[in-house]
Amino acid sequence: MPIWIFRISTLVAFPFLTYNFIDKEWMSLLAGLLCGALVVAGEVLFKRLRLIKIMIACSGFLLGYMLFVLFDYGMNNFANGDVMAFWNQHQRSFEIGLLVFGVLASLFKSRDLEGLSYKGHHLKVADVTALMDGRIVDLCEINFLSGVIVLPVFVLDALNKMVSSKDPLERAKGRRGLDVASRLQELSEISVRITSKTPKADTLEERVVKLAKSLDAEVVTLDFNVNKIAALYNVIALNVADLATALKPVVLPGESMSLFIMKDGKEKEQGIGYLDDGTMVVVEDGRKHIGKRTEVAVYSILQTSSGRMIFAKVK
């Protein structure tokens, strides 16, 4: 049964009970309606709050009370007469203020506290290159990446420095990285946590890997150097570029395909076309077919450090 039926029933039942069993006045109806609204608001609030948030707020409440006890002990044992009189007069106000301060301070810092409250491979630490690339958002939207994305504050600071750079390309990369971080936080498919924990390291890449090591997490990156450093620290690195390479369609020598030849090649009579994944295909005798889609036969595949190159002939 829909939850809104119970909420409406609560808003109707409380005024009915107060009017019939307490006082048949309009003030009773108003008081009952207010009580019902408070119950519904409490139900909605606790439904949206996660248990960890409530626990953090309780810890803040306890911290505020401990601060009050410390102040009270100091005033009772070390304060002079005038200060003691002032303390006795405003003691209750100080107690309430410290309790509220403890709760609010803990809630404001709850993201950092949550980010360090658990560990495991369900945590994925995103580095600068993963945010600048942006494909991490697509992977999260299709639920290919699950768990919790951890955004370190020092990574966001590095992107902010790029935004203030004089180099236009550097500024564009920084803006894109911050935009991707913002989009990640808006996704409903995955949780995002920001942590201010900053391990000591000489480079940003090593700092990211050390953070993942301390959290027993994985690293999401496009940087080959991060892969190497992660291997040294026995940390799993999820390289988006490696994933894209692994998902490229397999083409074997002797296979035929339909290819749109876009431009001429370096050698005489060569034509150049591209597969859907961006792999370049060099077509012999393809120059006269530029601007057309034609059938070609693969006869050789060259694997280089920058990717694959396919050589074919017009059928």
TORKE-365650 format. One record per residue (C-alpha): residue number from 1; chain; z, y, x. Coordinates in steps of 0.05 Angstrom, whole numbers, padded with zeros to 5 digits. Layout:
<recs>
+-----+---+--------+--------+--------+
:   k : c :     pz :     py :     px :
+-----+---+--------+--------+--------+
: NUM : A :      Z :      Y :      X :
...
+-----+---+--------+--------+--------+
</recs>
This chain:
<recs>
+-----+---+--------+--------+--------+
:   k : c :     pz :     py :     px :
+-----+---+--------+--------+--------+
:   1 : A :  00000 :  00000 :  00000 :
:   2 : A : -00017 :  00069 :  00028 :
:   3 : A :  00042 :  00105 :  00060 :
:   4 : A :  00027 :  00170 :  00022 :
:   5 : A :  00050 :  00136 : -00043 :
:   6 : A :  00120 :  00126 : -00013 :
:   7 : A :  00121 :  00197 :  00012 :
:   8 : A :  00103 :  00226 : -00056 :
:   9 : A :  00155 :  00179 : -00088 :
:  10 : A :  00208 :  00207 : -00040 :
:  11 : A :  00190 :  00279 : -00057 :
:  12 : A :  00197 :  00262 : -00132 :
:  13 : A :  00258 :  00217 : -00128 :
:  14 : A :  00304 :  00265 : -00091 :
:  15 : A :  00298 :  00324 : -00140 :
:  16 : A :  00305 :  00274 : -00198 :
:  17 : A :  00370 :  00245 : -00170 :
:  18 : A :  00401 :  00312 : -00152 :
:  19 : A :  00383 :  00342 : -00221 :
:  20 : A :  00409 :  00283 : -00262 :
:  21 : A :  00470 :  00263 : -00221 :
:  22 : A :  00495 :  00326 : -00187 :
:  23 : A :  00479 :  00389 : -00227 :
:  24 : A :  00426 :  00403 : -00279 :
:  25 : A :  00405 :  00469 : -00248 :
:  26 : A :  00343 :  00492 : -00213 :
:  27 : A :  00382 :  00498 : -00148 :
:  28 : A :  00394 :  00423 : -00151 :
:  29 : A :  00319 :  00411 : -00158 :
:  30 : A :  00306 :  00456 : -00099 :
:  31 : A :  00359 :  00422 : -00057 :
:  32 : A :  00332 :  00353 : -00075 :
:  33 : A :  00261 :  00374 : -00058 :
:  34 : A :  00285 :  00401 :  00009 :
:  35 : A :  00322 :  00336 :  00025 :
:  36 : A :  00259 :  00295 :  00007 :
:  37 : A :  00216 :  00340 :  00051 :
:  38 : A :  00264 :  00330 :  00109 :
:  39 : A :  00262 :  00254 :  00100 :
:  40 : A :  00186 :  00254 :  00099 :
:  41 : A :  00182 :  00301 :  00159 :
:  42 : A :  00231 :  00256 :  00197 :
:  43 : A :  00189 :  00194 :  00181 :
:  44 : A :  00125 :  00228 :  00205 :
:  45 : A :  00158 :  00254 :  00268 :
:  46 : A :  00188 :  00188 :  00289 :
:  47 : A :  00123 :  00152 :  00273 :
:  48 : A :  00086 :  00197 :  00322 :
:  49 : A :  00140 :  00197 :  00376 :
:  50 : A :  00138 :  00138 :  00423 :
:  51 : A :  00203 :  00103 :  00441 :
:  52 : A :  00199 :  00128 :  00513 :
:  53 : A :  00198 :  00200 :  00488 :
:  54 : A :  00262 :  00189 :  00448 :
:  55 : A :  00295 :  00156 :  00508 :
:  56 : A :  00275 :  00214 :  00553 :
:  57 : A :  00304 :  00264 :  00502 :
:  58 : A :  00369 :  00224 :  00500 :
:  59 : A :  00373 :  00225 :  00576 :
:  60 : A :  00363 :  00301 :  00574 :
:  61 : A :  00418 :  00307 :  00522 :
:  62 : A :  00465 :  00267 :  00567 :
:  63 : A :  00445 :  00310 :  00627 :
:  64 : A :  00461 :  00374 :  00588 :
:  65 : A :  00529 :  00347 :  00568 :
:  66 : A :  00545 :  00327 :  00640 :
:  67 : A :  00528 :  00398 :  00662 :
:  68 : A :  00575 :  00426 :  00609 :
:  69 : A :  00631 :  00380 :  00632 :
:  70 : A :  00620 :  00403 :  00703 :
:  71 : A :  00623 :  00477 :  00683 :
:  72 : A :  00685 :  00464 :  00640 :
:  73 : A :  00721 :  00430 :  00698 :
:  74 : A :  00704 :  00487 :  00745 :
:  75 : A :  00728 :  00540 :  00696 :
:  76 : A :  00793 :  00504 :  00680 :
:  77 : A :  00810 :  00494 :  00754 :
:  78 : A :  00781 :  00552 :  00793 :
:  79 : A :  00768 :  00611 :  00745 :
:  80 : A :  00815 :  00672 :  00740 :
:  81 : A :  00845 :  00697 :  00676 :
:  82 : A :  00789 :  00743 :  00651 :
:  83 : A :  00734 :  00692 :  00666 :
:  84 : A :  00776 :  00637 :  00634 :
:  85 : A :  00785 :  00679 :  00571 :
:  86 : A :  00710 :  00692 :  00567 :
:  87 : A :  00696 :  00618 :  00577 :
:  88 : A :  00745 :  00598 :  00522 :
:  89 : A :  00713 :  00648 :  00475 :
:  90 : A :  00641 :  00625 :  00486 :
:  91 : A :  00653 :  00553 :  00506 :
:  92 : A :  00619 :  00524 :  00444 :
:  93 : A :  00557 :  00567 :  00454 :
:  94 : A :  00550 :  00545 :  00527 :
:  95 : A :  00557 :  00473 :  00506 :
:  96 : A :  00502 :  00478 :  00454 :
:  97 : A :  00457 :  00517 :  00501 :
:  98 : A :  00463 :  00466 :  00557 :
:  99 : A :  00450 :  00408 :  00509 :
: 100 : A :  00387 :  00442 :  00483 :
: 101 : A :  00366 :  00459 :  00554 :
: 102 : A :  00373 :  00386 :  00575 :
: 103 : A :  00332 :  00360 :  00517 :
: 104 : A :  00276 :  00411 :  00524 :
: 105 : A :  00273 :  00404 :  00600 :
: 106 : A :  00267 :  00329 :  00595 :
: 107 : A :  00212 :  00333 :  00542 :
: 108 : A :  00172 :  00385 :  00582 :
: 109 : A :  00175 :  00339 :  00642 :
: 110 : A :  00164 :  00275 :  00602 :
: 111 : A :  00093 :  00265 :  00628 :
: 112 : A :  00117 :  00261 :  00699 :
: 113 : A :  00176 :  00217 :  00680 :
: 114 : A :  00131 :  00171 :  00639 :
: 115 : A :  00080 :  00166 :  00694 :
: 116 : A :  00133 :  00139 :  00742 :
: 117 : A :  00170 :  00095 :  00692 :
: 118 : A :  00125 :  00035 :  00697 :
: 119 : A :  00078 :  00002 :  00745 :
: 120 : A :  00022 : -00049 :  00743 :
: 121 : A : -00053 : -00061 :  00746 :
: 122 : A : -00061 : -00030 :  00677 :
: 123 : A : -00053 :  00037 :  00713 :
: 124 : A : -00118 :  00066 :  00741 :
: 125 : A : -00112 :  00125 :  00789 :
: 126 : A : -00175 :  00169 :  00785 :
: 127 : A : -00196 :  00206 :  00848 :
: 128 : A : -00238 :  00269 :  00856 :
: 129 : A : -00305 :  00233 :  00860 :
: 130 : A : -00292 :  00193 :  00796 :
: 131 : A : -00276 :  00258 :  00758 :
: 132 : A : -00336 :  00296 :  00786 :
: 133 : A : -00383 :  00238 :  00769 :
: 134 : A : -00361 :  00235 :  00696 :
: 135 : A : -00382 :  00164 :  00680 :
: 136 : A : -00309 :  00145 :  00676 :
: 137 : A : -00308 :  00177 :  00607 :
: 138 : A : -00365 :  00132 :  00583 :
: 139 : A : -00330 :  00070 :  00611 :
: 140 : A : -00266 :  00089 :  00573 :
: 141 : A : -00304 :  00104 :  00508 :
: 142 : A : -00334 :  00034 :  00507 :
: 143 : A : -00266 :  00003 :  00525 :
: 144 : A : -00293 : -00023 :  00591 :
: 145 : A : -00234 :  00010 :  00626 :
: 146 : A : -00168 : -00005 :  00592 :
: 147 : A : -00096 :  00012 :  00606 :
: 148 : A : -00073 :  00081 :  00629 :
: 149 : A : -00113 :  00132 :  00670 :
: 150 : A : -00067 :  00167 :  00720 :
: 151 : A : -00088 :  00237 :  00741 :
: 152 : A : -00050 :  00260 :  00803 :
: 153 : A : -00033 :  00334 :  00806 :
: 154 : A : -00059 :  00338 :  00878 :
: 155 : A : -00127 :  00314 :  00853 :
: 156 : A : -00129 :  00367 :  00799 :
: 157 : A : -00108 :  00419 :  00852 :
: 158 : A : -00166 :  00397 :  00896 :
: 159 : A : -00214 :  00408 :  00837 :
: 160 : A : -00183 :  00477 :  00825 :
: 161 : A : -00196 :  00496 :  00897 :
: 162 : A : -00269 :  00474 :  00890 :
: 163 : A : -00275 :  00519 :  00828 :
: 164 : A : -00255 :  00579 :  00870 :
: 165 : A : -00304 :  00561 :  00926 :
: 166 : A : -00360 :  00609 :  00945 :
: 167 : A : -00411 :  00552 :  00945 :
: 168 : A : -00444 :  00548 :  00876 :
: 169 : A : -00453 :  00473 :  00880 :
: 170 : A : -00380 :  00464 :  00900 :
: 171 : A : -00359 :  00507 :  00841 :
: 172 : A : -00402 :  00467 :  00792 :
: 173 : A : -00372 :  00401 :  00817 :
: 174 : A : -00302 :  00428 :  00810 :
: 175 : A : -00315 :  00453 :  00739 :
: 176 : A : -00346 :  00386 :  00720 :
: 177 : A : -00286 :  00349 :  00748 :
: 178 : A : -00236 :  00391 :  00708 :
: 179 : A : -00280 :  00384 :  00645 :
: 180 : A : -00280 :  00308 :  00653 :
: 181 : A : -00204 :  00308 :  00662 :
: 182 : A : -00198 :  00348 :  00597 :
: 183 : A : -00245 :  00300 :  00561 :
: 184 : A : -00205 :  00240 :  00584 :
: 185 : A : -00142 :  00270 :  00553 :
: 186 : A : -00178 :  00278 :  00487 :
: 187 : A : -00199 :  00205 :  00483 :
: 188 : A : -00164 :  00161 :  00433 :
: 189 : A : -00188 :  00097 :  00466 :
: 190 : A : -00143 :  00104 :  00528 :
: 191 : A : -00079 :  00138 :  00549 :
: 192 : A : -00077 :  00190 :  00604 :
: 193 : A : -00016 :  00208 :  00646 :
: 194 : A : -00009 :  00265 :  00696 :
: 195 : A :  00039 :  00252 :  00754 :
: 196 : A :  00064 :  00301 :  00806 :
: 197 : A :  00082 :  00246 :  00855 :
: 198 : A :  00048 :  00263 :  00921 :
: 199 : A :  00051 :  00212 :  00978 :
: 200 : A :  00048 :  00238 :  01050 :
: 201 : A : -00021 :  00226 :  01081 :
: 202 : A : -00071 :  00262 :  01126 :
: 203 : A : -00129 :  00259 :  01077 :
: 204 : A : -00138 :  00264 :  01002 :
: 205 : A : -00169 :  00195 :  00999 :
: 206 : A : -00110 :  00163 :  01034 :
: 207 : A : -00062 :  00200 :  00989 :
: 208 : A : -00096 :  00171 :  00927 :
: 209 : A : -00093 :  00101 :  00955 :
: 210 : A : -00020 :  00108 :  00974 :
: 211 : A : -00003 :  00132 :  00904 :
: 212 : A : -00039 :  00072 :  00874 :
: 213 : A : -00001 :  00027 :  00923 :
: 214 : A :  00066 :  00056 :  00902 :
: 215 : A :  00049 :  00046 :  00828 :
: 216 : A :  00018 : -00023 :  00840 :
: 217 : A : -00044 :  00008 :  00807 :
: 218 : A : -00119 :  00006 :  00817 :
: 219 : A : -00163 :  00063 :  00841 :
: 220 : A : -00225 :  00088 :  00804 :
: 221 : A : -00273 :  00121 :  00853 :
: 222 : A : -00344 :  00131 :  00876 :
: 223 : A : -00325 :  00142 :  00949 :
: 224 : A : -00342 :  00086 :  00998 :
: 225 : A : -00286 :  00111 :  01044 :
: 226 : A : -00235 :  00100 :  00990 :
: 227 : A : -00259 :  00028 :  00984 :
: 228 : A : -00246 :  00018 :  01058 :
: 229 : A : -00177 :  00051 :  01057 :
: 230 : A : -00159 :  00012 :  00994 :
: 231 : A : -00177 : -00053 :  01029 :
: 232 : A : -00129 : -00035 :  01086 :
: 233 : A : -00072 : -00023 :  01037 :
: 234 : A : -00089 : -00084 :  00995 :
: 235 : A : -00105 : -00040 :  00934 :
: 236 : A : -00159 : -00057 :  00884 :
: 237 : A : -00214 : -00004 :  00883 :
: 238 : A : -00259 :  00000 :  00822 :
: 239 : A : -00322 :  00034 :  00848 :
: 240 : A : -00366 :  00059 :  00792 :
: 241 : A : -00427 :  00062 :  00839 :
: 242 : A : -00417 : -00012 :  00856 :
: 243 : A : -00412 : -00028 :  00782 :
: 244 : A : -00478 :  00009 :  00769 :
: 245 : A : -00511 : -00029 :  00826 :
: 246 : A : -00486 : -00096 :  00801 :
: 247 : A : -00513 : -00081 :  00731 :
: 248 : A : -00583 : -00065 :  00754 :
: 249 : A : -00634 : -00113 :  00724 :
: 250 : A : -00654 : -00170 :  00769 :
: 251 : A : -00728 : -00168 :  00788 :
: 252 : A : -00758 : -00227 :  00827 :
: 253 : A : -00823 : -00229 :  00866 :
: 254 : A : -00880 : -00254 :  00823 :
: 255 : A : -00853 : -00223 :  00758 :
: 256 : A : -00896 : -00175 :  00718 :
: 257 : A : -00872 : -00111 :  00684 :
: 258 : A : -00899 : -00052 :  00647 :
: 259 : A : -00890 :  00011 :  00689 :
: 260 : A : -00905 :  00085 :  00680 :
: 261 : A : -00934 :  00111 :  00745 :
: 262 : A : -00910 :  00183 :  00755 :
: 263 : A : -00937 :  00207 :  00822 :
: 264 : A : -00973 :  00188 :  00885 :
: 265 : A : -00939 :  00155 :  00944 :
: 266 : A : -00938 :  00170 :  01018 :
: 267 : A : -00993 :  00120 :  01035 :
: 268 : A : -01065 :  00123 :  01012 :
: 269 : A : -01078 :  00101 :  00940 :
: 270 : A : -01003 :  00087 :  00928 :
: 271 : A : -00969 :  00105 :  00863 :
: 272 : A : -00895 :  00114 :  00848 :
: 273 : A : -00858 :  00093 :  00786 :
: 274 : A : -00785 :  00083 :  00767 :
: 275 : A : -00746 :  00031 :  00728 :
: 276 : A : -00697 :  00052 :  00674 :
: 277 : A : -00639 :  00048 :  00724 :
: 278 : A : -00675 :  00094 :  00773 :
: 279 : A : -00700 :  00040 :  00821 :
: 280 : A : -00764 :  00064 :  00855 :
: 281 : A : -00826 :  00020 :  00850 :
: 282 : A : -00883 :  00031 :  00900 :
: 283 : A : -00949 :  00008 :  00869 :
: 284 : A : -01009 : -00007 :  00913 :
: 285 : A : -01075 :  00020 :  00886 :
: 286 : A : -01033 :  00057 :  00834 :
: 287 : A : -01058 :  00127 :  00849 :
: 288 : A : -01114 :  00124 :  00799 :
: 289 : A : -01064 :  00103 :  00745 :
: 290 : A : -01019 :  00164 :  00753 :
: 291 : A : -00996 :  00189 :  00684 :
: 292 : A : -01009 :  00121 :  00652 :
: 293 : A : -00968 :  00059 :  00636 :
: 294 : A : -00998 : -00003 :  00667 :
: 295 : A : -00981 : -00076 :  00682 :
: 296 : A : -00958 : -00089 :  00754 :
: 297 : A : -00937 : -00152 :  00791 :
: 298 : A : -00878 : -00150 :  00839 :
: 299 : A : -00892 : -00180 :  00907 :
: 300 : A : -00834 : -00155 :  00950 :
: 301 : A : -00763 : -00126 :  00944 :
: 302 : A : -00730 : -00085 :  00999 :
: 303 : A : -00654 : -00076 :  00996 :
: 304 : A : -00629 : -00014 :  01034 :
: 305 : A : -00562 :  00020 :  01041 :
: 306 : A : -00584 :  00072 :  00990 :
: 307 : A : -00608 :  00020 :  00939 :
: 308 : A : -00667 : -00024 :  00924 :
: 309 : A : -00741 : -00010 :  00932 :
: 310 : A : -00793 : -00053 :  00896 :
: 311 : A : -00864 : -00062 :  00918 :
: 312 : A : -00917 : -00083 :  00868 :
: 313 : A : -00992 : -00087 :  00855 :
: 314 : A : -01033 : -00067 :  00795 :
: 315 : A : -01052 : -00130 :  00757 :
+-----+---+--------+--------+--------+
</recs>
